[in-house]
Amino acid sequence: MRRIEVEGKTLDEALERAARELGTSRDDVRYEVLERSRGLLGFLGRSSVTIRAWVEPKGEEIATRFLEGLLHRGGWECTPVAKPTAEGGIVVELEGAGAKEVIGREGEVLDAIQYLVDKVVNRGRSERCKVVVDAQGFRAGREEELRRRALAAARRAREGKPVIIGPLNARDRRTIHLTLKEEPGVTTRSIGDGPMRRVVVSAEETRGREKTTASHGRESRG
């Protein structure tokens, strides 16, 4: 990352000079003030501000470069296409014949790749950038599948026998909990440890008074 030192009579002037030298807009310039000097008594002599300035690479550019190298080394024949979101994050869609191979069993490989990209994109950033990596619309399809499983489990649970779904990662467990949060007649809670955590869907009457504290409570999530 290129960093320059620039001086101006005011901070505004220094930022304008930095933007011109870095070849970008002023809004994209990040800076720190190195020195301020004022004229004698505030008006005699020359006042100046010296800053160190740089341009923070866009998250989609970092993600694309990193993924191109990762996919090539892994032998996956697909291309990353990164786009910014309205909320300031980025979504990377993996396109091409090899995209399906990147998903892995229930998205395990895709999740691992997303974790790595998130770490690389947010390394040293002043503001966190949310990163989502998807392939062939897997994320939306997975969420819809989990909702269907959750509702089916709720129907079976109302018949009197608790239903266990999983093992699931934290994001998938959250989808189950949220899907059934307002579903009448059932409660949810997580059980197990680490990668083996599951969600138990139970009829309200089978949990009695525990419902008021365990149903959708903080202790039941995760």
Secondary structure as the mmCIF struct_conf table of DSSP 4:
data_model
#
loop_
_struct_conf.conf_type_id
_struct_conf.id
_struct_conf.beg_label_comp_id
_struct_conf.beg_label_asym_id
_struct_conf.beg_label_seq_id
_struct_conf.end_label_comp_id
_struct_conf.end_label_asym_id
_struct_conf.end_label_seq_id
STRN STRN1 ARG A 3 GLY A 8
BEND BEND1 LYS A 9 THR A 10
HELX_RH_AL_P HELX_RH_AL_P1 LEU A 11 LEU A 22
TURN_TY1_P TURN_TY1_P1 GLY A 23 GLY A 23
BEND BEND2 THR A 24 THR A 24
HELX_RH_3T_P HELX_RH_3T_P1 ARG A 26 ASP A 28
STRN STRN2 VAL A 29 SER A 37
STRN STRN3 LEU A 40 LEU A 40
TURN_TY1_P TURN_TY1_P2 LEU A 41 PHE A 43
STRN STRN4 LEU A 44 LEU A 44
BEND BEND3 GLY A 45 GLY A 45
STRN STRN5 SER A 48 VAL A 55
HELX_LH_PP_P HELX_LH_PP_P1 GLU A 56 LYS A 58
HELX_RH_AL_P HELX_RH_AL_P2 GLY A 59 GLY A 74
TURN_TY1_P TURN_TY1_P3 GLY A 75 GLY A 75
STRN STRN6 THR A 79 PRO A 84
TURN_TY1_P TURN_TY1_P4 ALA A 86 GLU A 87
BEND BEND4 GLY A 88 GLY A 88
STRN STRN7 ILE A 90 GLU A 95
BEND BEND5 GLY A 96 GLY A 96
TURN_TY1_P TURN_TY1_P5 ALA A 97 GLY A 98
HELX_RH_AL_P HELX_RH_AL_P3 ALA A 99 ILE A 103
HELX_RH_3T_P HELX_RH_3T_P2 ARG A 105 GLY A 107
HELX_RH_AL_P HELX_RH_AL_P4 GLU A 108 ASN A 122
TURN_TY1_P TURN_TY1_P6 ARG A 123 GLY A 124
BEND BEND6 SER A 126 GLU A 127
STRN STRN8 VAL A 131 ALA A 135
TURN_TY1_P TURN_TY1_P7 GLN A 136 GLY A 137
HELX_RH_AL_P HELX_RH_AL_P5 PHE A 138 ALA A 157
TURN_TY1_P TURN_TY1_P8 ARG A 158 GLY A 160
STRN STRN9 VAL A 163 ILE A 165
HELX_RH_AL_P HELX_RH_AL_P6 ALA A 170 LEU A 180
TURN_TY1_P TURN_TY1_P9 LYS A 181 GLU A 182
TURN_TY1_P TURN_TY1_P10 PRO A 184 GLY A 185
STRN STRN10 VAL A 186 ILE A 191
BEND BEND7 GLY A 192 ASP A 193
HELX_RH_3T_P HELX_RH_3T_P3 GLY A 194 MET A 196
STRN STRN11 ARG A 198 ALA A 203
HELX_RH_3T_P HELX_RH_3T_P4 GLU A 204 THR A 206
TURN_TY1_P TURN_TY1_P11 ARG A 207 ARG A 207
HELX_RH_3T_P HELX_RH_3T_P5 GLY A 208 GLU A 210
HELX_RH_AL_P HELX_RH_AL_P7 LYS A 211 ALA A 214
TURN_TY1_P TURN_TY1_P12 SER A 215 HIS A 216
HELX_RH_3T_P HELX_RH_3T_P6 ARG A 218 SER A 220
#
